[in-house]
Amino acid sequence: MAAAWLASEKNRRKTVQSKRLKAVIVTHLFGCMVDMKRVLEICAENEIKVIEDCAQAHGASIEGKMAGSFGAAGCFSFYPTKNLGALGDGGAVITSSVALADRLRSLRQYGWKEKYHTAVLNGRNSRLDDIQASFLRVKLPLLKSWNLRRRKIAARYCELITSEQVTCPPIDSYGDACVAHLFVVRCVDRERLRNHLIARNIGCQIHYPVPDHLQEAWMDTSSNVNLPVTESLASQVLSLPCYPELEDDEIAFVIRAVNEH
Ligand SMILES: *Cc1c(COP(=O)(O)O)cnc(C)c1O
């Protein structure tokens, strides 16, 4: 969405004119990477830093370059439902800047530069728990095969969902740049499809029901933001089951249910 925003000539002018903009956070939403070349080009021209939100894109890559390695920093979540998940909360930031890495290390532990010596403001306790880290170490080598399985499931959905009411995401066109964190279809009568799936005990969710600019917390600052495409999509999107453990006959069951709705 950030890429779409920046790609519009009008928005870009607006963005550049408001000199206040220092950084852009791009989210590789649903596990499909944003066109980073384009984003970096635009941001470099205007001295805007890029931060990648990779919480849904562990292991995705563009021409062999991994998600999180394009911007000034890449942020990962290891929440249990992510492509690489701990058994509890966790996360990591990656960067190739030594200075930024030092600052982040301070920030994750109260802003300390050394024990009991606070050097950086706004620090917090954000340490990755040792126990969670050890689970992640065991799971990390499996990430590639899990991502492949997710992509295979997504490809099967794209190939075999033929309902004219349902639009599948263009997973194929992404190649390695998509790790199919979520498989999100669009459906004009989304509620009917959703009820149909729920009646068959098929888990499905809406990612996400409320766009950022309509969140209550942002109401004061985003009241003049107009994003009709985002709002229309929010009323149409539905996520189908997509995770490595899903069995072939379960995939077929979902596809049949979607096609007959
Ligand atoms: C899960 C997620 C987050 C939040 O991760 P936490 O570990 O809860 O901080 C942020 N951005 C995206 C895109 C996510 O999917």
The ligand as a MOL file (V3000), in Angstrom:
LIG
                    3D

  0  0  0     0  0            999 V3000
M  V30 BEGIN CTAB
M  V30 COUNTS 15 15 0 0 0
M  V30 BEGIN ATOM
M  V30 1 C 2.1220 -9.3780 13.5750 0
M  V30 2 C 2.4530 -8.1310 12.9090 0
M  V30 3 C 2.9880 -7.0620 13.6110 0
M  V30 4 C 3.1440 -7.0480 15.1150 0
M  V30 5 O 4.0310 -7.9630 15.6010 0
M  V30 6 P 4.2070 -8.0750 17.1900 0
M  V30 7 O 5.1300 -9.2190 17.4020 0
M  V30 8 O 2.8540 -8.2950 17.7710 0
M  V30 9 O 4.7890 -6.7680 17.6350 0
M  V30 10 C 3.3430 -5.9300 12.9190 0
M  V30 11 N 3.1550 -5.8360 11.5770 0
M  V30 12 C 2.6280 -6.8460 10.8740 0
M  V30 13 C 2.4560 -6.6910 9.3960 0
M  V30 14 C 2.2410 -8.0260 11.5090 0
M  V30 15 O 1.6800 -9.0130 10.8080 0
M  V30 END ATOM
M  V30 BEGIN BOND
M  V30 1 1 1 2
M  V30 2 1 2 3
M  V30 3 2 2 14
M  V30 4 1 3 4
M  V30 5 2 3 10
M  V30 6 1 4 5
M  V30 7 1 5 6
M  V30 8 2 6 7
M  V30 9 1 6 8
M  V30 10 1 6 9
M  V30 11 1 10 11
M  V30 12 2 11 12
M  V30 13 1 12 13
M  V30 14 1 12 14
M  V30 15 1 14 15
M  V30 END BOND
M  V30 END CTAB
M  END
